[in-house]
Amino acid sequence: MKKLIAVAALVSLAACGGGADDANEAQIDETVTTDVIPSNTAGTYTSTSEDGSEVSLTLAEDGTYSVMQGGEQVESGTWEDNIRGTCLTAEGGDGEDCWNIQPGTEAGMMDVTDSNGDTMSYSYES
């Protein structure tokens, strides 16, 4: 009989302890973070290559681009800004090539870092 009363008392106490789970609930941070997608303005970026020829990259408003070197078009395709930077996809190419374009230290200049990590300064015209 004593065992039966002890078991009944334990069951009663267990049934009353509903608040114990509430104290152990984790606080969930519901703040949503979004990745910042860089945004570059369409326009023409011009520089001089190591061999002294002029190189220009034109990003058109319609999402197309062209690369001119020494007065001849050497590449064309589409471009977009995404989380990886300004990404160019050449016609007939094997995927996108993403660049990081940042304002340069001089007025009207932009520093362009290619996917190999090489940086060149380009003048910019919108």
N, C-alpha and C positions, 0 to 999 in steps of 0.2 A: 504494500500500500504506500509506503514511504517513497518507493521508486516511482510509482505512478504519479504521485503528487509532484515530485521533482521534475519529471518529464513534462507534465502539464505546465508547470511554472516556466520552464525553459521555452516551451512553445509559445506561451503567452508573451514572454519578453521579446522573443524573436519577431512576433507579429507586430509589436509596438515600435520597433526600431526603424521605421521607415525613413527617418531623417538622416541616417548614417551615410547613405549613398550620396545625398546632396552635398555633403561636405567634401567628398572626394572628386566631384566633377571638375574637370579641367576647364579653365577659362580659355575660350577660343577667340583668337584675334581675327576678326572678320574683315580687316582692312585689305582691300584689293590693291595690289601693286600692278602697275603696267610698265612694260618696257618702253623706253623712250626711243622712238624711231627718228633717226636723223633726217633732216629735210634740207635738201639743197635746191637752189633756184636754177631753173633752166637757164642756159646761157652758154657762152663760149669761154673755155679755159685754154690759155695759150702759154707755151713755154719753149725753151730751146733744149734740144736733145744734146747728148754728149758729143755727137759729131757736128754740132753747130746748126743743124736744120731746125726749122720751126715746126713745133708739134702743137696741134690744137684739137681739143675735144669739145664738140658741140652737143649739149644736152637739150633736145627740143621739148617744147611743152607737151607734145603728143606722145611722149615716152620713147621716142627713137633717139639714137645718137649716131654721130659719125666722128671718126678720127682722121685727121689730115696730117700728113708729114711731108715736108718738102713740096707742098703744093698739090700733092696727090692723096686721094682718099685711100687709106690702108685698111679701114675696118668700119663696119656699121652694124647696127642691131638695135636692141631695146634696152631701156634702163628703168630702174625704180629705186626708191629709197626704202630700205627695210632695216631690220634690227642689226644686220651685219654691215650696214653702210649704204653707199651709193653703188648699186650692183648693175654691171653691164653684162648683157648676154649677146654675144656676137652672132650674126647670121651664120649658120653652119658650124657654130662653135660647140664645145662639149660641156657647157654649163656656164654659170654666172661667175664673174670676176668682181669681187667687192672692194671698193676703195673707201678710204676715210678722207673726207674733204672738210677742212677746217679753215677759218680765217687765218691769214698769215700775219706776220709782224708788221708788214708795211701796208699802207692803204691801197686797196684795190687788188691785193694779192691773196691767193689761197694756197695753202699747203695741202698737197694731195699725196696720201700714202697708199701705195698699191698693195696687193695681196701678198707680195714678197717682203713687205716692210720698208721698201724704198720710198723716200719722200722727195718730191720736187715742188718748187714754188711755181705757181701759174698766175698770170694776170687773169682777171675776170671781167667780162663784159656781158651785161644782160641783154 
